[in-house]
Amino acid sequence: MISALVNSLLPLTILLSIMLVIRRPLRNSIDANTVYNLWLIIPLSLMLYFIPLPWQHLSELSINELTTVESQNSLMQRFLVSPSQSITQELSLDNLLGFWLSSTWLLGFTLLISYWSLTQYNYRKALKLEVLIDSKYQQQLVESNAHKLMIAQSSHIHSPILIGLFQQILVIPEDFETLYTHEQQQLIISHEVCHFSQHHMWTNQLALLLLALFWFNPLAWRAYAAFRQDQEHSCDQVVLAQKHTQSRIQYCKALVLAAETSPPNAFTLLSFKQNGEQHFMFNRIEQIKHMSKGLSAKNTMAKVAKISLVTLISSSLLVGVSYAGSQVMQDKKAEAHKEEKVHAYPTQRIEPKYPVAAAEAGTEGSVVLKFDVEADGSVSHIEVVNAKPAYVFDKSAVRALKQWRYKETGKVSKNLLVQLDYLMGPSSKKLESLIERIEVSQ
């Protein structure tokens, strides 16, 4: 798991950096809703990075075909197991480091998820909700196609918030009608309905999950805050899209009032003043002013062109990330394939018998055998690739290799090679070492 996260760290950091740089200029030149939707690139990129696509599959097939050809021609270089190699491998330093990194990441992930869950539970418990059966705002919810949204009130908040996942609840303060004018109430409720209609509670959970996965990346925390801010800007735009100037002024006044009475920031909650530190509230007001000034002046064709350009760039980024993920996966598979070849070694090796006729004649030679190792470690499909002299030691070598057992890997290893050298004694001249050799003495 930690290996996959580390591999995706570079493309993720690049994407987050790009988003953090372009979000504000795009919001000013296009609109807040488009910028918010652009954040979808992040989870899509991660999916494309790890999920193999059709062209990746074709590329892997080509690599496998090439590996097969190489196996038939030059696999002798790949099977380099010496007789002195230990059957049981000790935990290497890399494995130990990987264990500690994985443990540290898992600890951070678990602590964050636990903290957020506990915070959500305690906050909701402290609200002491009172469900409202017949609310004056029910008609507005029905007209907004949000009739499934429950309404409750609490004395512990000063601005409406949205809580829950499967059963979402709009919580309004007890003094809601006292704090805000009738028009402000309607606008604020519309803001919360926007969060509900666009399923922001679920998208926020996804964002939190990604943040927990990459908690060790400081840029992820900055990006999460920016994502939530863009979410608020997006709902502001949806609510005020068809409103006149006076309604926007009332909306801004409500923002100022909400900023003065902001409750503690809770990651998993949404509210009219969520992420509502005063500086951000005034930033939202400035954005609303910009929106009101620019709506009639913006050139529609220019806006379409900008959106098309952003879409093209986003698509290019997604394809690039997908290709990068494909290359990483192929490199890892190739390395794993290589390691599998290198670490394929027998746990049971039967010594071949020296043919009597060859021993009497003092004949020495070698046999190169090609074979497969099954998932259970047994040897199959044995073929004589080369023998010097021919047909002298073949039967002896094949008979012995059939009895060898290899370490069980759960996978079939094909086209392995072993060379058996038949030597009369220690003083015999040895041939040049090509691959693993077993000396067979008389």
ZADOSE-793762 format. One record per residue (C-alpha): x negated, y negated, z negated; residue number from 1; residue in three letters. Coordinates in Angstrom, 2 decimals, decimal comma, always signed. Example, Ala and Ser with C-alpha at 12.3 -4.5 7.8 and 13.67 -1.06 7.14 Angstrom:
<dodrens>
-12,30_+4,50_-7,80_1_ALA
-13,67_+1,06_-7,14_2_SER
</dodrens>
This chain:
<dodrens>
+0,00_+0,00_+0,00_1_MET
-2,72_-2,47_-0,98_2_ILE
-4,55_-1,67_+2,26_3_SER
-1,49_-2,61_+4,34_4_ALA
-1,04_-5,85_+2,40_5_LEU
-4,70_-6,80_+2,85_6_VAL
-4,54_-6,04_+6,58_7_ASN
-1,50_-8,30_+6,99_8_SER
-2,96_-11,08_+4,84_9_LEU
-4,72_-12,93_+7,67_10_LEU
-1,78_-13,08_+10,14_11_PRO
+0,60_-13,93_+7,30_12_LEU
-1,65_-16,76_+6,10_13_THR
-1,88_-18,14_+9,63_14_ILE
+1,90_-18,06_+10,08_15_LEU
+2,55_-19,68_+6,70_16_LEU
+0,00_-22,40_+7,42_17_SER
+1,64_-23,17_+10,76_18_ILE
+5,09_-23,32_+9,19_19_MET
+3,94_-25,62_+6,40_20_LEU
+2,33_-27,97_+8,91_21_VAL
+5,14_-28,17_+11,48_22_ILE
+8,24_-28,08_+9,26_23_ARG
+8,39_-31,79_+8,46_24_ARG
+7,67_-33,14_+11,97_25_PRO
+10,18_-30,69_+13,45_26_LEU
+12,80_-31,63_+10,88_27_ARG
+12,43_-35,29_+11,84_28_ASN
+12,38_-34,69_+15,59_29_SER
+14,92_-31,84_+15,90_30_ILE
+17,03_-31,00_+12,84_31_ASP
+16,78_-29,38_+9,42_32_ALA
+18,87_-26,34_+10,32_33_ASN
+16,51_-25,33_+13,14_34_THR
+13,49_-25,66_+10,85_35_VAL
+15,17_-23,51_+8,20_36_TYR
+15,95_-20,81_+10,76_37_ASN
+12,31_-20,80_+11,85_38_LEU
+11,39_-19,26_+8,50_39_TRP
+12,90_-16,06_+9,88_40_LEU
+9,63_-15,70_+11,80_41_ILE
+7,85_-14,62_+8,61_42_ILE
+9,82_-11,41_+7,81_43_PRO
+10,16_-10,62_+11,52_44_LEU
+6,41_-10,91_+11,97_45_SER
+5,77_-8,56_+9,06_46_LEU
+8,23_-6,06_+10,52_47_MET
+6,61_-6,24_+13,95_48_LEU
+3,17_-5,97_+12,38_49_TYR
+3,92_-2,60_+10,78_50_PHE
+6,64_-1,09_+13,01_51_ILE
+5,23_+0,50_+16,20_52_PRO
+6,76_-0,91_+19,38_53_LEU
+7,06_+0,84_+22,80_54_PRO
+3,86_-0,62_+24,22_55_TRP
+2,04_+0,38_+21,04_56_GLN
+3,26_+3,95_+21,50_57_HIS
+2,03_+4,03_+25,10_58_LEU
-1,32_+2,66_+24,00_59_SER
-1,59_+5,35_+21,33_60_GLU
-0,82_+8,00_+23,94_61_LEU
-3,66_+6,71_+26,08_62_SER
-6,00_+6,82_+23,13_63_ILE
-4,94_+10,36_+22,28_64_ASN
-5,49_+11,46_+25,88_65_GLU
-8,92_+9,86_+25,86_66_LEU
-9,71_+11,55_+22,56_67_THR
-8,73_+14,90_+24,05_68_THR
-11,07_+14,39_+26,99_69_VAL
-13,87_+13,31_+24,69_70_GLU
-13,17_+16,29_+22,48_71_SER
-13,71_+18,61_+25,40_72_GLN
-16,92_+16,93_+26,44_73_ASN
-18,70_+15,43_+23,47_74_SER
-17,11_+16,55_+20,22_75_LEU
-20,40_+18,16_+19,28_76_MET
-21,44_+14,80_+17,96_77_GLN
-18,40_+14,58_+15,70_78_ARG
-18,67_+17,80_+13,73_79_PHE
-21,73_+17,13_+11,62_80_LEU
-21,06_+19,18_+8,51_81_VAL
-24,20_+20,57_+6,92_82_SER
-24,21_+23,75_+4,80_83_PRO
-25,21_+21,75_+1,77_84_SER
-22,09_+19,59_+1,87_85_GLN
-20,10_+19,89_-1,35_86_SER
-16,65_+21,47_-1,12_87_ILE
-15,20_+19,14_-3,76_88_THR
-15,66_+15,43_-3,06_89_GLN
-16,16_+13,07_-5,96_90_GLU
-14,28_+9,82_-6,21_91_LEU
-16,29_+7,25_-4,27_92_SER
-16,90_+3,66_-5,29_93_LEU
-14,54_+2,48_-2,55_94_ASP
-11,77_+4,72_-3,84_95_ASN
-12,35_+3,44_-7,38_96_LEU
-12,21_-0,17_-6,21_97_LEU
-9,06_+0,58_-4,24_98_GLY
-7,49_+2,13_-7,33_99_PHE
-8,16_-0,94_-9,45_100_TRP
-6,92_-3,32_-6,74_101_LEU
-3,74_-1,28_-6,30_102_SER
-3,18_-1,16_-10,05_103_SER
-3,67_-4,92_-10,39_104_THR
-1,30_-5,64_-7,51_105_TRP
+1,32_-3,25_-8,87_106_LEU
+1,07_-4,84_-12,31_107_LEU
+1,59_-8,32_-10,87_108_GLY
+4,47_-7,14_-8,68_109_PHE
+6,20_-5,40_-11,59_110_THR
+5,75_-8,32_-13,98_111_LEU
+7,17_-10,82_-11,49_112_LEU
+10,21_-8,71_-10,61_113_ILE
+10,85_-8,04_-14,29_114_SER
+10,46_-11,71_-15,23_115_TYR
+12,80_-12,92_-12,50_116_TRP
+15,39_-10,26_-13,31_117_SER
+15,25_-11,08_-17,02_118_LEU
+15,44_-14,81_-16,33_119_THR
+18,48_-14,31_-14,13_120_GLN
+20,17_-12,12_-16,73_121_TYR
+19,50_-14,50_-19,63_122_ASN
+20,53_-17,57_-17,64_123_TYR
+23,80_-16,02_-16,57_124_ARG
+24,47_-14,81_-20,10_125_LYS
+23,82_-18,30_-21,49_126_ALA
+26,34_-19,86_-19,09_127_LEU
+29,26_-18,26_-20,96_128_LYS
+31,43_-18,31_-17,88_129_LEU
+35,15_-18,96_-17,96_130_GLU
+36,78_-17,65_-14,78_131_VAL
+39,30_-20,04_-13,23_132_LEU
+42,28_-18,25_-11,71_133_ILE
+44,11_-21,28_-10,34_134_ASP
+41,53_-23,88_-9,45_135_SER
+42,14_-27,12_-7,57_136_LYS
+39,19_-26,19_-5,35_137_TYR
+40,66_-22,85_-4,28_138_GLN
+42,37_-24,39_-1,27_139_GLN
+39,08_-25,87_-0,07_140_GLN
+37,45_-22,44_-0,32_141_LEU
+40,25_-20,85_+1,69_142_VAL
+39,99_-23,51_+4,39_143_GLU
+36,22_-22,91_+4,52_144_SER
+36,74_-19,13_+4,92_145_ASN
+35,15_-18,56_+1,51_146_ALA
+38,20_-17,07_-0,19_147_HIS
+36,09_-14,18_-1,56_148_LYS
+34,11_-16,64_-3,66_149_LEU
+35,16_-16,65_-7,31_150_MET
+35,28_-19,89_-9,31_151_ILE
+34,23_-20,23_-12,94_152_ALA
+33,24_-23,08_-15,20_153_GLN
+30,61_-23,56_-17,88_154_SER
+29,70_-26,25_-20,39_155_SER
+25,97_-25,53_-19,98_156_HIS
+25,52_-27,02_-16,50_157_ILE
+26,05_-30,47_-14,97_158_HIS
+26,33_-29,55_-11,30_159_SER
+27,87_-26,58_-9,45_160_PRO
+25,69_-23,55_-8,92_161_ILE
+26,09_-20,29_-7,03_162_LEU
+25,22_-17,05_-8,83_163_ILE
+25,53_-13,33_-8,16_164_GLY
+24,91_-11,13_-5,16_165_LEU
+27,64_-8,57_-4,55_166_PHE
+30,24_-10,70_-6,33_167_GLN
+29,15_-14,29_-5,94_168_GLN
+30,55_-16,91_-8,28_169_ILE
+30,75_-20,66_-7,87_170_LEU
+30,19_-22,15_-11,32_171_VAL
+31,25_-25,74_-11,92_172_ILE
+30,59_-27,81_-15,06_173_PRO
+33,41_-28,59_-17,46_174_GLU
+32,91_-32,32_-16,91_175_ASP
+32,66_-31,97_-13,13_176_PHE
+35,66_-34,21_-12,50_177_GLU
+34,31_-36,81_-14,92_178_THR
+30,79_-36,92_-13,50_179_LEU
+31,70_-37,11_-9,81_180_TYR
+34,34_-38,84_-7,74_181_THR
+36,90_-36,83_-5,82_182_HIS
+35,03_-37,24_-2,53_183_GLU
+31,73_-36,30_-4,16_184_GLN
+33,36_-33,18_-5,59_185_GLN
+34,55_-32,15_-2,14_186_GLN
+31,09_-32,69_-0,64_187_LEU
+29,32_-30,82_-3,42_188_ILE
+31,69_-27,86_-3,15_189_ILE
+31,09_-27,85_+0,61_190_SER
+27,36_-27,68_-0,08_191_HIS
+27,80_-24,57_-2,25_192_GLU
+30,16_-23,02_+0,30_193_VAL
+27,42_-23,52_+2,90_194_CYS
+25,05_-21,45_+0,75_195_HIS
+27,71_-18,77_+0,43_196_PHE
+28,70_-18,70_+4,09_197_SER
+25,10_-18,47_+5,31_198_GLN
+24,29_-15,70_+2,80_199_HIS
+21,51_-17,70_+1,18_200_HIS
+21,68_-15,64_-2,00_201_MET
+20,57_-12,59_-0,03_202_TRP
+17,93_-14,41_+1,98_203_THR
+16,53_-15,79_-1,25_204_ASN
+16,22_-12,29_-2,65_205_GLN
+14,29_-11,29_+0,46_206_LEU
+12,05_-14,33_+0,04_207_ALA
+11,47_-13,42_-3,61_208_LEU
+10,58_-9,87_-2,63_209_LEU
+8,03_-11,11_-0,10_210_LEU
+6,65_-13,50_-2,71_211_LEU
+6,30_-10,64_-5,18_212_ALA
+4,56_-8,50_-2,54_213_LEU
+2,06_-11,28_-1,79_214_PHE
+1,87_-12,85_-5,25_215_TRP
-1,92_-12,98_-5,00_216_PHE
-1,75_-15,40_-2,04_217_ASN
-1,42_-19,02_-3,26_218_PRO
-0,03_-20,05_+0,11_219_LEU
+2,93_-17,70_-0,41_220_ALA
+4,02_-19,69_-3,47_221_TRP
+3,79_-22,97_-1,60_222_ARG
+5,69_-21,49_+1,33_223_ALA
+8,45_-20,19_-0,95_224_TYR
+9,00_-23,66_-2,41_225_ALA
+9,04_-25,18_+1,09_226_ALA
+11,51_-22,52_+2,25_227_PHE
+13,91_-23,36_-0,57_228_ARG
+13,61_-27,07_+0,14_229_GLN
+14,34_-26,53_+3,83_230_ASP
+17,33_-24,47_+2,78_231_GLN
+18,72_-27,45_+0,87_232_GLU
+18,02_-29,79_+3,79_233_HIS
+19,85_-27,36_+6,07_234_SER
+22,97_-27,35_+3,89_235_CYS
+22,83_-31,13_+3,63_236_ASP
+22,91_-31,31_+7,41_237_GLN
+25,78_-28,81_+7,71_238_VAL
+27,87_-30,70_+5,17_239_VAL
+27,22_-34,16_+6,62_240_LEU
+27,15_-33,28_+10,32_241_ALA
+30,61_-34,73_+11,02_242_GLN
+30,83_-37,17_+8,10_243_LYS
+30,91_-40,93_+8,36_244_HIS
+28,42_-43,27_+6,72_245_THR
+30,48_-43,86_+3,57_246_GLN
+30,66_-40,13_+2,86_247_SER
+26,91_-39,88_+3,23_248_ARG
+26,45_-42,70_+0,77_249_ILE
+28,67_-40,89_-1,73_250_GLN
+26,70_-37,71_-1,15_251_TYR
+23,41_-39,52_-1,86_252_CYS
+24,85_-40,99_-5,06_253_LYS
+25,82_-37,49_-6,14_254_ALA
+22,24_-36,35_-5,50_255_LEU
+20,88_-39,12_-7,70_256_VAL
+23,30_-38,24_-10,48_257_LEU
+22,41_-34,56_-10,20_258_ALA
+18,69_-35,37_-10,38_259_ALA
+19,25_-37,14_-13,68_260_GLU
+20,87_-34,06_-15,22_261_THR
+18,82_-31,24_-13,68_262_SER
+18,85_-28,00_-15,71_263_PRO
+15,82_-25,65_-15,80_264_PRO
+14,75_-24,42_-12,38_265_ASN
+15,71_-20,78_-11,86_266_ALA
+14,22_-19,03_-8,85_267_PHE
+17,21_-16,80_-8,21_268_THR
+19,89_-19,48_-8,54_269_LEU
+21,28_-21,92_-6,03_270_LEU
+22,79_-25,22_-6,96_271_SER
+23,57_-28,60_-5,53_272_PHE
+20,45_-29,96_-7,21_273_LYS
+18,36_-26,76_-7,04_274_GLN
+14,69_-27,46_-6,44_275_ASN
+16,04_-30,77_-7,62_276_GLY
+13,12_-32,54_-9,16_277_GLU
+13,71_-36,23_-8,69_278_GLN
+11,06_-36,68_-6,01_279_HIS
+12,67_-33,96_-3,90_280_PHE
+16,12_-35,42_-4,44_281_MET
+14,94_-38,75_-3,09_282_PHE
+13,28_-36,88_-0,23_283_ASN
+16,67_-35,39_+0,62_284_ARG
+18,19_-38,85_+0,53_285_ILE
+15,55_-40,14_+2,94_286_GLU
+16,26_-37,22_+5,23_287_GLN
+19,97_-38,02_+5,17_288_ILE
+19,18_-41,64_+6,09_289_LYS
+17,05_-40,39_+8,96_290_HIS
+19,88_-38,13_+10,02_291_MET
+22,39_-40,93_+10,08_292_SER
+20,12_-43,20_+12,07_293_LYS
+19,11_-40,66_+14,59_294_GLY
+22,27_-38,73_+15,40_295_LEU
+23,52_-41,09_+18,06_296_SER
+20,11_-42,06_+19,40_297_ALA
+18,63_-38,63_+19,99_298_LYS
+18,45_-37,51_+23,54_299_ASN
+20,24_-34,18_+23,90_300_THR
+17,99_-32,94_+26,69_301_MET
+14,87_-33,81_+24,72_302_ALA
+16,21_-31,93_+21,73_303_LYS
+16,97_-28,86_+23,85_304_VAL
+13,47_-29,03_+25,33_305_ALA
+11,91_-29,19_+21,86_306_LYS
+13,98_-26,26_+20,64_307_ILE
+12,98_-24,26_+23,73_308_SER
+9,33_-25,07_+23,10_309_LEU
+9,62_-24,01_+19,47_310_VAL
+11,34_-20,79_+20,54_311_THR
+8,59_-20,06_+23,06_312_LEU
+5,87_-20,68_+20,48_313_ILE
+7,71_-18,54_+17,94_314_SER
+8,07_-15,69_+20,42_315_SER
+4,38_-15,93_+21,28_316_SER
+3,48_-15,78_+17,60_317_LEU
+5,68_-12,72_+17,11_318_LEU
+4,15_-10,93_+20,09_319_VAL
+0,66_-11,86_+18,94_320_GLY
+1,29_-10,58_+15,43_321_VAL
+2,82_-7,39_+16,82_322_SER
-0,21_-6,81_+19,05_323_TYR
-2,57_-7,51_+16,16_324_ALA
-0,70_-5,00_+14,02_325_GLY
-0,91_-2,47_+16,85_326_SER
-4,67_-2,90_+17,12_327_GLN
-5,17_-2,56_+13,37_328_VAL
-3,03_+0,56_+13,23_329_MET
-4,85_+2,12_+16,17_330_GLN
-8,23_+1,33_+14,63_331_ASP
-7,13_+2,87_+11,35_332_LYS
-5,80_+5,97_+13,12_333_LYS
-8,99_+6,31_+15,13_334_ALA
-11,06_+5,95_+11,96_335_GLU
-8,85_+8,46_+10,16_336_ALA
-9,17_+10,84_+13,12_337_HIS
-12,92_+10,45_+12,99_338_LYS
-13,03_+10,99_+9,24_339_GLU
-10,85_+14,06_+9,63_340_GLU
-13,36_+15,50_+12,06_341_LYS
-16,29_+14,62_+9,85_342_VAL
-14,82_+15,99_+6,67_343_HIS
-13,52_+19,24_+8,20_344_ALA
-15,69_+21,83_+6,49_345_TYR
-15,23_+25,49_+5,58_346_PRO
-14,38_+26,52_+2,05_347_THR
-15,01_+30,16_+2,94_348_GLN
-17,78_+31,03_+5,38_349_ARG
-18,40_+34,65_+6,40_350_ILE
-21,95_+35,38_+7,50_351_GLU
-22,06_+36,81_+11,03_352_PRO
-23,74_+40,19_+11,51_353_LYS
-26,83_+40,28_+13,65_354_TYR
-26,24_+42,70_+16,57_355_PRO
-28,39_+45,82_+16,15_356_VAL
-29,51_+45,91_+19,78_357_ALA
-30,57_+42,28_+19,68_358_ALA
-32,44_+42,79_+16,42_359_ALA
-34,31_+45,82_+17,78_360_GLU
-35,29_+43,84_+20,87_361_ALA
-36,23_+40,74_+18,82_362_GLY
-33,75_+38,62_+20,73_363_THR
-32,87_+35,21_+19,33_364_GLU
-30,27_+32,75_+20,52_365_GLY
-27,25_+30,65_+19,70_366_SER
-23,51_+30,52_+20,33_367_VAL
-21,35_+27,39_+20,51_368_VAL
-17,71_+28,02_+19,60_369_LEU
-14,67_+25,80_+20,02_370_LYS
-11,72_+26,36_+17,68_371_PHE
-8,73_+24,83_+15,93_372_ASP
-8,09_+24,58_+12,21_373_VAL
-4,44_+25,07_+11,27_374_GLU
-2,63_+23,13_+8,55_375_ALA
-3,25_+25,93_+6,05_376_ASP
-6,99_+25,98_+6,78_377_GLY
-7,06_+29,11_+8,93_378_SER
-9,03_+29,26_+12,20_379_VAL
-7,34_+29,87_+15,55_380_SER
-7,85_+29,58_+19,33_381_HIS
-11,52_+30,47_+19,25_382_ILE
-13,40_+30,11_+22,53_383_GLU
-17,03_+30,56_+23,42_384_VAL
-18,21_+27,29_+24,95_385_VAL
-21,82_+28,21_+25,51_386_ASN
-24,17_+31,02_+24,56_387_ALA
-27,87_+31,62_+25,05_388_LYS
-28,45_+34,35_+25,99_389_PRO
-24,97_+35,00_+27,36_390_ALA
-22,75_+37,78_+25,96_391_TYR
-25,31_+38,90_+23,37_392_VAL
-24,02_+37,24_+20,20_393_PHE
-20,51_+36,28_+21,33_394_ASP
-18,52_+39,06_+19,66_395_LYS
-20,43_+38,76_+16,40_396_SER
-19,89_+35,00_+16,25_397_ALA
-16,18_+35,18_+17,10_398_VAL
-15,57_+37,99_+14,61_399_ARG
-17,16_+35,99_+11,79_400_ALA
-15,48_+32,68_+12,63_401_LEU
-12,03_+34,30_+12,55_402_LYS
-12,56_+34,92_+8,83_403_GLN
-13,59_+31,38_+7,96_404_TRP
-11,26_+29,22_+5,92_405_ARG
-11,19_+25,43_+5,90_406_TYR
-9,79_+22,95_+3,42_407_LYS
-6,01_+22,59_+3,73_408_GLU
-5,13_+19,15_+5,09_409_THR
-1,52_+19,66_+6,15_410_GLY
-2,54_+18,77_+9,71_411_LYS
-3,85_+20,73_+12,67_412_VAL
-7,40_+19,82_+13,74_413_SER
-8,10_+20,72_+17,34_414_LYS
-11,22_+21,28_+19,42_415_ASN
-13,75_+21,57_+16,61_416_LEU
-17,17_+22,93_+17,52_417_LEU
-19,71_+24,95_+15,60_418_VAL
-23,01_+26,35_+16,72_419_GLN
-24,35_+29,59_+15,23_420_LEU
-28,08_+30,13_+15,57_421_ASP
-29,29_+33,74_+15,50_422_TYR
-32,89_+33,76_+14,26_423_LEU
-35,04_+36,72_+13,34_424_MET
-36,67_+35,07_+10,35_425_GLY
-37,91_+31,87_+8,69_426_PRO
-40,90_+31,70_+11,02_427_SER
-38,71_+31,64_+14,11_428_SER
-38,74_+28,49_+16,18_429_LYS
-35,52_+26,59_+15,64_430_LYS
-33,68_+24,89_+18,44_431_LEU
-32,91_+21,19_+18,31_432_GLU
-30,08_+20,54_+15,88_433_SER
-26,90_+19,49_+17,68_434_LEU
-24,15_+20,26_+15,21_435_ILE
-23,69_+22,39_+12,15_436_GLU
-25,68_+25,59_+12,41_437_ARG
-25,66_+28,82_+10,45_438_ILE
-28,81_+30,87_+10,54_439_GLU
-28,14_+34,58_+10,89_440_VAL
-31,12_+36,68_+9,78_441_SER
-31,66_+40,33_+10,41_442_GLN
</dodrens>
